[in-house]
Amino acid sequence: MKRPRNVHVVFWTIFIILPIIFIFTRSIELLNNPTHYKTRKHPQLTDITNITVPTQSLRQQKRESDIMIVGYIRGGSTFLGELMGVREGSFYLYEPLYGLSKLGYFKPGYHCNTMDTYCSEAVNMDMHALGFLKSIYSCDFRLMDGKISLWSFAKGRGDFNWTKSLTDCDGQLKNCFNKQILRCNNATSIVTKVVRVTVGLVGRMLSKFPNLKIIHLMRDPRAVINSRMEIWPSNTKNTLETARSICRKMKEDLMESKRLEAQNPNRVRTVFYEDLAMDPINVTKDLYKFANYEFSSGDEIRIRNMTGSNLIIEKAKQKWSLFKQSSADTASKWRQTIPPSVSFLTSMGCSVVYDIAQYPELKTKKDLRNSSIPLRLPKTRYSLLYDYLAQNV
């Protein structure tokens, strides 16, 4: 019977007493020489902790301005985004809010549908979208992990295929996100194009981001709806409701642009897609001047290739291509293809916008197909509402 007792003694000695002695000895050693034991670093966090986020005060020292393009789904903003963003030195982020609202947009206090006039309380989602944009213009992407797609960065380099456009990633997803952050830090200008916010919401950033400027891009709502019908016919079945939704946002954006421009001179600009497409070189030169960009001979060649070169016919034939044999023809093409009934229903919901933006009403099919009627009427056209806005906002 003594053998089991001996076994118990050995067990307690090996598994209980010896570990206690070891821990006590190591504790005494640590107290006597605390600098010998350092906190263990986690190598997987190195890429994040080493990223230096530039402050807004440093951004004020840049000669070029940061640009935010606010437009409409199928309203020509992708074209303008590439003109402004895909240039040497710029960091361009394409549709960063896509993951927050695919077919809606945010305005102060509300989230609204783009297919009808329904708006719901935003429940702080509007502030979340605004915070998202603030983070981008601070080059602080720490809260965006998993919320922004790599194709947003890729398209910002000219191609949705990230393996072609993000050459600094060498075809490797690992650390590719952090490399884009470093590009943001080193950029001479940060550019985004967003179609899921109103001018009034992003206008709140102007006071905190003194280097930021806003370009509001307008396009004839009939052209917008016609383009949506060609791409997403199932999402544009109720033409009148869609038109009312688009033109409500357009009207609000135009009014806010006017108000913000008065409060912040030379920091907000409304541009019409029709003017850009008809005279891309001069309108782009004017926008570059607005953004404090230099307009080089290389920029002019690039724009001519995008808007009117026979050398890129194959690219121009691609469905989603921004290369056009004639940007002017592209801007007016909808007039020959839109069904008159769609044009009529759109006009029912958008007559006020036509008045402000100088778009012709085109009441008959004959007028609609008449290419001698300009895309926009002369600026001298009298407008009660435009006159009111000019004097009161």
Salt bridges, closest charged atoms under 4 A:
GLU29 OE1 - ARG26 NH1 3.82
GLU64 OE2 - ARG87 NH2 3.13
ASP66 OD1 - LYS62 NZ 2.90
GLU82 OE2 - LYS155 NZ 3.09
GLU95 OE2 - LYS193 NZ 2.80
GLU95 OE1 - ARG196 NH1 2.80
ASP140 OD2 - ARG142 NH2 2.76
ASP168 OD1 - ARG157 NH1 3.81
ASP220 OD2 - ARG222 NH2 2.81
GLU241 OE2 - ARG244 NH1 3.34
GLU252 OE2 - LYS107 NZ 3.18
ASP253 OD2 - LYS249 NZ 2.92
GLU256 OE1 - ARG259 NH2 2.47
ASP275 OD2 - ARG376 NH1 2.75
ASP286 OD2 - ARG269 NH1 2.78
GLU294 OE2 - ARG63 NH2 3.74
ASP299 OD1 - ARG302 NH2 3.72
GLU300 OE2 - ARG304 NH2 2.85
GLU314 OE2 - LYS317 NZ 3.95
ASP355 OD1 - ARG381 NH1 3.77
GLU361 OE1 - LYS363 NZ 3.89
